[in-house]
Amino acid sequence: MKVAFFVAHFPVLSEPFILNQIVGTIERGHEVDIYSLDGRPADVSKVHPLVKQYNLLERIYYAPTRPKSKFWRTCKGWGLFLINFYKNPSVCRQLLNKSRYGSQAKSLKLLYRAMPFLNAKKSYDIIHCQFSTLGVFGVWFRQLGLLEGKLISTFRGADISKFLPRWGEKTYQELFQETDYFLANCEFFAKYAIALNCPATKILVHGSGIDCNNFAFKPRYFPNDGKVKIATTGRLVEKKGIEYALRGIAKIANTYPNLEYNILGDGELKEHFEKLIAELNISSVVKLHGWKHQREIIEILDVCHIFVAPSVTGVDGNQDAPINTLKEAMAMGMPVISTLHGGIPELVEDGKSGFLVPEKDGDAIASKLIYLIEHPQIWEQMGKIGRSRVAEKYDMNKLNDELVEVYQKVIDSHLPPQQLPEQALALVVNN
């Protein structure tokens, strides 16, 4: 098969789930092109080793980067229009049609994103739009004759929980009608899409996988030196809820002074967290490690005992699916504490592989930390259950086999989803 992946930026360290699907498709013998529709990432000095291993930078088509300044964005956009007009005059005119494309034409986003397609029609067997905000553009480009192929669009979280309130609930109606098939990375978002009018017969729950072979299971026991090490991995942004984990740690630090809380990640809230750590008087307990390669993350998690993933709904509505950092920790045998948030309850079985607490509740996090510290005899069993759950539902190799099989079925026929493979059929969400 010839497969195109539509992404906003590539490569991006915080989106290994997209990288895993791209590499999995290549490994199964298929031809892959990648379209980075919002231009080049600001920093490509830090990339996942798989990007280099599979020479993925040679497979990328970059749309021009849109300047943040409206003035320069407009100047550059009109320059692109004039320089490229001769390639496809009719389409270039339509890309500026505000009555048809609204704000996407007015802001020139549609024009910028269309640049890689103006030379000649791009033909693929599958065009897989990662995030359905990009699926909208896939539909438009195919209608404009810039693209040819079956369209698959994935709902991943922000595209339905964050952007939909901003764009309006009718935004995806054309997408639902024109796209050949949909994937959702959890039942929570699949049901959300169906409630918005996505046909239940056109959507399949297909989770984001991890390579379990990279995350060796290790039973967790109470340390001989009594130093209990807790970890969180994730971007330092509001949605990850790290503030509430810090407040939970602060509530138990005096009772359990021999704690260590490791935060692995970087982001816009770093300075805020540094101040909060000082205000809470837990500087001796908390370590902000910053951004780390996967190998370094594994080395730190290997010596930790409890993992905390305190995701919250952002002020903009943004929500998480079952997050990969949780899957990685569970695969390594760590008991976990997370929140009753988005798709996370589909991954963490409350009281079995860990505990689920309400969002934004530092007291509840503190309570569950105390329980785990006081009951280390349950760590090993929780870790085994967590590993089993991840291996069963989120193994990357199984999921990539399923993904390619779905691609092939969508290409080969117009059969309804009931004709898809049994493994995939079992995940179809009924309205």
C-alpha positions in Angstrom: 0.0 0.0 0.0 0.9 3.6 -0.5 0.0 5.5 2.7 0.1 9.2 3.5 0.1 10.5 7.1 -1.2 14.0 7.8 0.3 15.5 10.9 0.5 19.0 12.3 4.2 18.9 13.0 6.8 16.2 12.5 8.9 15.0 14.3 7.4 15.8 17.7 8.7 14.1 20.9 5.4 14.3 22.6 3.6 12.3 19.9 5.3 8.8 19.9 1.9 7.3 19.2 2.0 8.8 15.7 5.6 7.8 15.2 4.8 4.2 16.2 2.0 3.9 13.6 4.3 5.4 10.8 7.1 3.0 11.6 4.7 0.1 12.0 3.3 0.7 8.5 6.8 0.9 7.1 7.9 -2.3 8.9 5.0 -4.2 7.3 6.3 -3.4 3.9 4.3 -0.4 2.8 5.3 3.0 1.3 4.8 6.0 3.5 4.8 9.7 3.0 4.4 12.2 5.8 2.8 15.7 5.4 3.6 18.2 8.1 0.8 20.6 7.5 1.9 23.3 10.0 5.5 23.5 8.8 8.7 22.5 10.4 9.0 22.1 14.2 10.9 24.9 15.9 13.5 22.4 17.2 14.5 19.2 15.5 17.7 18.8 17.5 16.0 16.3 19.8 14.3 13.6 17.9 13.3 10.0 18.7 15.9 7.5 17.6 13.4 5.8 15.2 13.3 9.0 13.2 16.9 8.5 12.3 16.7 4.8 12.1 14.0 4.8 9.4 15.3 8.0 7.7 11.9 9.6 8.2 13.1 13.1 7.6 13.5 12.1 4.0 9.8 11.1 3.8 8.4 14.5 4.9 6.7 17.1 2.9 6.5 20.4 4.8 3.9 23.0 4.3 5.3 26.6 4.8 5.3 27.7 8.4 2.8 30.4 9.2 4.3 33.4 11.0 2.6 34.2 14.3 2.3 37.9 13.4 -0.9 38.5 11.4 0.9 41.1 9.3 3.8 38.8 8.3 1.5 35.8 7.9 -0.6 37.8 5.4 2.5 39.1 3.5 4.0 35.7 3.3 0.6 34.1 2.3 0.0 36.5 -0.5 3.6 35.9 -1.7 2.9 32.2 -1.7 -0.3 32.7 -3.6 1.3 34.8 -6.4 4.4 32.5 -6.7 2.3 29.3 -6.9 -0.8 30.6 -8.8 0.4 29.3 -12.2 0.5 25.7 -10.9 -3.2 25.5 -10.3 -5.1 28.8 -10.8 -8.6 27.5 -10.2 -7.7 25.8 -6.9 -5.6 28.8 -5.7 -8.7 31.0 -6.1 -10.9 28.5 -4.2 -8.4 28.4 -1.3 -9.3 32.0 -0.6 -13.1 31.4 -0.7 -14.3 32.7 2.7 -17.9 31.8 2.0 -17.0 28.2 1.5 -14.1 27.7 4.0 -14.7 30.4 6.5 -12.0 31.3 8.9 -9.6 28.7 7.5 -9.6 30.7 4.2 -9.6 34.1 5.9 -6.6 33.2 8.1 -4.9 31.8 5.0 -4.4 28.5 6.9 -6.0 26.6 4.0 -3.6 28.2 1.5 -0.5 27.5 3.5 -1.5 23.8 4.2 -2.4 23.3 0.5 1.1 24.2 -0.8 2.6 20.7 -0.9 -0.2 19.5 -3.1 -0.4 22.2 -5.9 2.2 20.7 -8.3 0.2 17.6 -9.1 -2.5 15.4 -7.7 -1.2 13.2 -4.9 -2.5 9.7 -5.2 -2.5 7.2 -2.2 -4.3 4.1 -1.2 -4.8 5.5 2.3 -4.7 9.1 3.6 -4.5 8.8 7.4 -5.2 12.1 9.1 -3.8 12.1 12.6 -6.3 14.2 14.6 -9.6 15.0 12.9 -8.8 18.7 12.8 -6.5 17.6 10.0 -9.2 15.3 8.6 -11.2 18.4 7.7 -8.4 19.5 5.4 -8.0 16.0 4.0 -11.7 16.2 2.9 -11.3 19.6 1.4 -8.1 18.7 -0.5 -9.7 15.6 -1.9 -12.8 17.6 -3.0 -10.5 20.2 -4.7 -8.8 17.4 -6.7 -5.4 17.8 -4.9 -5.6 14.3 -3.3 -6.9 10.9 -4.3 -7.3 7.9 -1.9 -9.4 6.6 0.9 -9.6 8.9 3.9 -9.2 7.7 7.5 -9.3 10.2 10.3 -8.4 9.6 14.0 -9.9 11.2 17.0 -7.2 11.6 19.6 -8.5 14.0 22.2 -7.7 17.6 21.7 -9.4 17.5 18.3 -12.7 16.8 19.9 -12.5 18.0 23.5 -10.5 21.3 22.9 -11.0 22.4 19.3 -14.7 21.5 18.9 -16.0 24.1 21.5 -14.0 26.7 19.6 -15.1 25.7 16.1 -18.7 24.7 16.9 -20.4 21.3 17.0 -21.3 21.5 13.3 -17.7 21.7 12.3 -17.3 17.9 11.7 -20.6 17.3 9.9 -18.9 17.4 6.5 -16.1 15.3 7.8 -18.5 12.6 9.0 -20.2 12.5 5.6 -17.1 12.5 3.4 -14.5 10.5 5.4 -14.3 6.8 4.5 -13.5 5.6 8.0 -12.8 6.8 11.5 -10.6 5.6 14.4 -10.7 6.8 18.0 -8.0 6.1 20.5 -10.5 5.2 23.2 -14.2 4.5 23.8 -14.6 7.8 25.6 -13.8 9.8 22.4 -15.6 7.3 20.1 -18.8 7.8 22.0 -18.2 11.6 21.9 -17.9 11.5 18.1 -21.0 9.3 17.8 -23.0 11.8 19.9 -21.9 14.5 17.4 -23.3 12.5 14.5 -20.4 10.3 13.4 -22.0 7.1 12.1 -21.5 4.3 14.6 -20.8 1.9 11.7 -17.9 4.0 10.5 -15.8 4.3 13.7 -13.5 1.8 15.4 -11.7 2.1 18.8 -8.0 1.6 18.1 -5.8 2.5 21.0 -2.3 4.0 21.0 0.2 1.3 21.6 3.7 1.0 23.2 6.4 -1.6 22.5 6.1 -3.7 25.6 9.5 -5.2 24.8 11.2 -1.8 25.6 9.6 -1.7 29.1 10.9 -4.6 31.1 8.6 -5.8 34.0 10.1 -5.5 37.4 8.2 -6.3 40.7 8.1 -3.4 43.1 8.9 -3.9 46.8 9.4 -1.6 49.7 13.1 -0.3 49.5 15.6 -1.5 52.0 16.7 2.1 52.7 13.1 3.2 53.2 13.3 5.8 50.4 10.1 5.6 48.4 10.5 7.0 44.9 7.5 8.4 43.1 7.5 9.5 39.4 5.5 11.4 36.9 6.3 11.7 33.2 4.7 14.3 30.9 4.7 17.7 29.5 4.6 20.5 32.1 1.2 21.8 30.9 -2.1 22.4 32.6 -3.8 19.2 31.3 -1.3 16.9 33.0 -2.4 18.1 36.4 1.1 18.0 38.0 0.2 20.9 40.3 -2.2 18.6 42.2 0.4 15.9 42.5 2.8 18.5 44.0 0.1 19.5 46.5 -0.5 15.9 47.4 3.2 15.3 48.0 3.4 18.5 50.2 0.6 17.1 52.4 2.6 13.9 53.2 6.2 15.1 53.1 6.4 15.8 56.8 5.0 12.5 57.7 7.1 10.6 55.2 10.3 12.8 54.9 12.2 10.0 53.1 10.3 10.5 49.8 11.5 11.4 46.4 9.2 12.8 43.7 10.7 12.7 40.2 9.1 14.8 37.4 10.3 14.0 33.9 9.3 16.5 31.2 9.5 20.1 30.2 7.0 22.7 29.2 5.4 26.1 29.6 4.7 25.7 33.4 8.2 24.9 34.5 8.8 28.3 36.2 5.4 28.1 37.8 6.2 24.7 39.2 9.6 25.8 40.5 7.9 28.6 42.4 5.1 26.3 43.7 7.7 23.8 44.9 9.4 26.5 46.9 6.2 27.8 48.3 5.1 24.3 49.4 8.6 23.8 51.0 9.2 20.5 49.2 12.4 21.4 47.3 14.3 18.7 49.1 11.7 16.1 47.9 11.0 17.1 44.3 13.4 16.6 41.4 12.6 18.4 38.1 14.6 16.3 35.6 13.5 18.2 32.4 13.2 16.5 29.1 14.8 13.0 28.8 15.3 10.5 26.0 13.2 7.3 26.4 16.2 5.3 27.5 16.9 7.8 30.3 13.2 7.7 31.3 13.3 4.0 31.5 16.4 4.1 33.7 14.7 6.5 36.2 11.4 4.6 36.3 13.2 1.3 36.8 14.3 2.5 40.3 11.0 4.1 41.2 8.1 2.5 43.1 4.9 4.4 42.4 3.7 6.3 39.3 1.3 9.3 39.4 -0.5 10.6 36.3 -2.9 13.3 37.6 -4.5 14.4 34.3 -7.2 17.1 34.5 -9.6 18.8 32.0 -8.0 22.0 30.8 -9.8 25.3 31.0 -10.1 25.0 27.2 -11.9 21.6 27.6 -8.8 19.6 26.6 -8.9 16.0 27.8 -6.7 12.9 27.6 -7.2 9.4 26.3 -5.3 6.6 28.1 -1.9 8.2 28.1 1.2 6.4 27.0 3.3 7.4 30.0 0.8 5.5 32.2 1.0 2.5 29.9 4.8 2.5 30.1 4.8 2.7 33.9 2.3 -0.1 34.2 4.2 -2.2 31.7 7.2 -1.8 34.0 5.3 -3.1 37.0 4.6 0.1 38.9 1.3 0.6 40.9 -0.2 3.8 39.6 -2.4 6.7 40.8 -4.4 8.5 38.1 -7.7 10.4 37.7 -11.3 9.8 36.7 -10.6 11.7 33.5 -11.3 11.1 29.8 -10.3 7.7 28.7 -8.0 6.9 31.6 -10.5 4.6 33.4 -10.3 2.3 30.3 -6.7 1.7 31.1 -6.4 1.8 34.9 -8.7 -0.6 36.8 -9.4 1.1 40.1 -8.2 -0.9 43.1 -6.6 -3.5 40.8 -3.7 -2.0 38.9 -3.8 1.2 40.9 -6.2 3.9 42.1 -8.3 6.5 40.4 -9.1 9.8 42.1 -11.2 12.9 41.2 -9.5 15.5 39.1 -7.8 18.4 40.8 -7.8 16.7 44.2 -4.4 16.9 45.9 -6.0 15.5 49.1 -7.2 12.4 47.3 -3.8 11.9 45.7 -2.1 12.2 49.1 -4.6 9.7 50.6 -3.8 7.1 48.0 -0.1 7.7 48.3 -0.3 7.1 52.0 -2.2 3.9 51.4 0.4 2.6 49.0 3.3 3.5 51.2 1.6 1.8 54.2 0.7 -1.3 52.1 3.7 -2.2 50.0 2.6 -5.8 50.0 0.1 -5.0 47.2 2.6 -3.4 44.9 3.7 -6.5 43.2 0.2 -7.8 42.4 -0.9 -4.4 41.2 2.1 -4.3 38.9 1.4 -7.7 37.5 -2.2 -6.7 36.7 -1.1 -3.5 35.1 1.5 -5.2 32.9 -1.1 -7.7 31.8 -3.6 -5.0 31.0 -1.1 -3.1 28.8 0.1 -6.3 27.0 -3.4 -7.3 26.3 -4.9 -4.0 25.0 -2.0 -1.7 24.1 0.8 -3.8 22.6 2.1 -1.7 19.7 2.9 -4.7 17.4 -0.6 -6.2 17.8 -2.2 -2.8 17.2 -0.1 -2.1 14.1 -1.1 -5.4 12.6 -4.7 -4.5 13.2 -4.2 -1.0 11.7 -2.7 -2.3 8.5 -5.4 -4.9 8.2 -8.0 -2.1 8.6 -6.2 -0.1 5.9 -6.4 -3.1 3.5 -10.1 -3.8 4.2 -11.0 -0.1 3.6 -9.1 -0.2 0.3 -10.3 -3.5 -1.0 -14.0 -3.1 -0.8 -17.0 -1.0 0.2 -18.0 -3.5 2.8 -19.4 -2.2 6.0 -17.4 -2.4 9.2 -19.0 -5.7 10.0 -16.7 -7.3 7.4 -13.6 -6.0 9.2 -11.4 -8.5 11.0 -12.8 -10.0 14.2 -10.1 -8.4 16.3 -11.1 -5.0 15.1 -14.8 -5.7 15.1 -14.7 -6.5 18.8 -13.7 -2.8 19.4 -16.6 -1.2 17.3 -18.5 1.2 19.5 -22.3 0.9 19.4 -24.2 4.1 19.8 
